[in-house]
Amino acid sequence: MKNTITKINTITSPEIQSIKTIVVAGICILTVLLSMYMYFMGKIVFDVIARKQAESEIKLAQSSVGKLQVAYLGELNSVDIASAAQSGLSESKDTIYATRVAVSPTVGMLQ
């Protein structure tokens, strides 16, 4: 009977050393998980900030492209035969046009 009581006591009250090992392992695991949480949260925050900066740069680029398009169309409308002649350009009399011809894939193949 004394042997049974000793077994029950060893099971219900583990040694102090094993309790310390479990607590230290738990603290290490908690530290690793907390570090991973902080890393991923920081990465998410920095990615959101970078995305917002990229979006603002895209808006600026689109705005400048729009301004350039308006300026191009303004210049395009201001060019006529008289202004081209002032620049030293003349109308071509002998024009040769190149046209695109559809070619069958079997043309030129040996059969």
C-alpha positions as CSV (number, residue, x, y, z in Angstrom):
1,M,0.0,0.0,0.0
2,K,2.9,2.3,0.8
3,N,4.3,1.6,-2.6
4,T,1.0,2.6,-4.3
5,I,0.9,5.9,-2.3
6,T,4.4,6.7,-3.3
7,K,3.5,6.2,-7.0
8,I,0.5,8.4,-6.7
9,N,2.6,11.1,-5.0
10,T,5.2,11.0,-7.8
11,I,2.5,11.4,-10.4
12,T,0.5,14.1,-8.8
13,S,3.4,16.2,-7.6
14,P,6.2,16.3,-10.1
15,E,9.7,17.3,-9.2
16,I,10.6,21.0,-9.1
17,Q,13.2,20.5,-11.9
18,S,10.7,19.2,-14.3
19,I,8.3,22.1,-13.5
20,K,11.1,24.6,-14.1
21,T,11.9,22.9,-17.5
22,I,8.2,23.2,-18.5
23,V,8.0,26.8,-17.5
24,V,11.2,27.7,-19.3
25,A,10.1,25.9,-22.5
26,G,6.8,27.7,-22.3
27,I,8.4,31.1,-21.9
28,C,10.8,30.3,-24.9
29,I,7.8,29.3,-27.1
30,L,5.9,32.4,-26.0
31,T,8.9,34.6,-26.8
32,V,9.3,33.1,-30.3
33,L,5.5,33.5,-31.1
34,L,5.5,37.0,-29.8
35,S,8.6,37.9,-31.9
36,M,6.9,36.3,-35.0
37,Y,3.8,38.3,-34.3
38,M,5.7,41.6,-34.0
39,Y,7.7,40.8,-37.2
40,F,4.6,40.1,-39.3
41,M,2.6,43.0,-38.0
42,G,5.5,45.4,-38.7
43,K,5.8,43.9,-42.2
44,I,2.1,44.4,-42.9
45,V,2.3,48.0,-41.7
46,F,5.3,48.8,-43.8
47,D,3.7,47.2,-46.9
48,V,0.6,49.3,-46.4
49,I,2.7,52.4,-46.2
50,A,4.7,51.5,-49.3
51,R,1.5,50.7,-51.2
52,K,0.0,54.1,-50.4
53,Q,3.2,55.9,-51.5
54,A,3.2,53.9,-54.7
55,E,-0.4,54.8,-55.3
56,S,0.4,58.5,-54.8
57,E,3.3,58.3,-57.2
58,I,1.1,56.6,-59.8
59,K,-1.4,59.4,-59.5
60,L,1.3,62.0,-60.0
61,A,2.6,60.2,-63.0
62,Q,-0.9,59.8,-64.5
63,S,-1.4,63.6,-64.0
64,S,1.8,64.5,-65.7
65,V,1.0,62.1,-68.6
66,G,-2.4,63.8,-69.0
67,K,-0.8,67.2,-69.1
68,L,1.7,66.0,-71.7
69,Q,-1.2,64.6,-73.8
70,V,-3.0,67.9,-73.6
71,A,0.1,69.8,-74.7
72,Y,0.7,67.3,-77.5
73,L,-2.8,67.7,-78.8
74,G,-2.4,71.5,-78.6
75,E,0.8,71.3,-80.6
76,L,-0.7,68.9,-83.1
77,N,-3.6,71.2,-83.8
78,S,-1.3,74.1,-84.3
79,V,0.7,72.4,-87.1
80,D,-0.6,73.2,-90.6
81,I,0.9,73.5,-94.1
82,A,1.9,77.1,-93.6
83,S,3.8,76.5,-90.4
84,A,5.5,73.4,-91.9
85,A,6.6,75.5,-94.9
86,Q,8.1,78.1,-92.5
87,S,10.1,75.3,-90.9
88,G,11.5,74.3,-94.2
89,L,9.3,71.3,-94.9
90,S,7.5,70.8,-98.2
91,E,4.8,68.6,-99.5
92,S,6.0,65.4,-101.2
93,K,4.9,65.0,-104.8
94,D,6.2,61.4,-105.4
95,T,4.9,59.3,-102.6
96,I,5.3,55.6,-102.4
97,Y,3.1,53.6,-100.0
98,A,4.0,50.4,-98.5
99,T,1.1,48.0,-97.8
100,R,0.9,44.9,-95.6
101,V,0.1,41.7,-97.5
102,A,-1.3,38.6,-95.7
103,V,0.8,35.6,-96.4
104,S,-0.5,32.1,-96.2
105,P,1.5,29.8,-93.9
106,T,1.9,27.2,-96.7
107,V,3.4,29.6,-99.2
108,G,7.0,28.9,-99.8
109,M,7.0,25.5,-98.0
110,L,8.2,22.4,-99.7
111,Q,5.5,19.8,-100.1
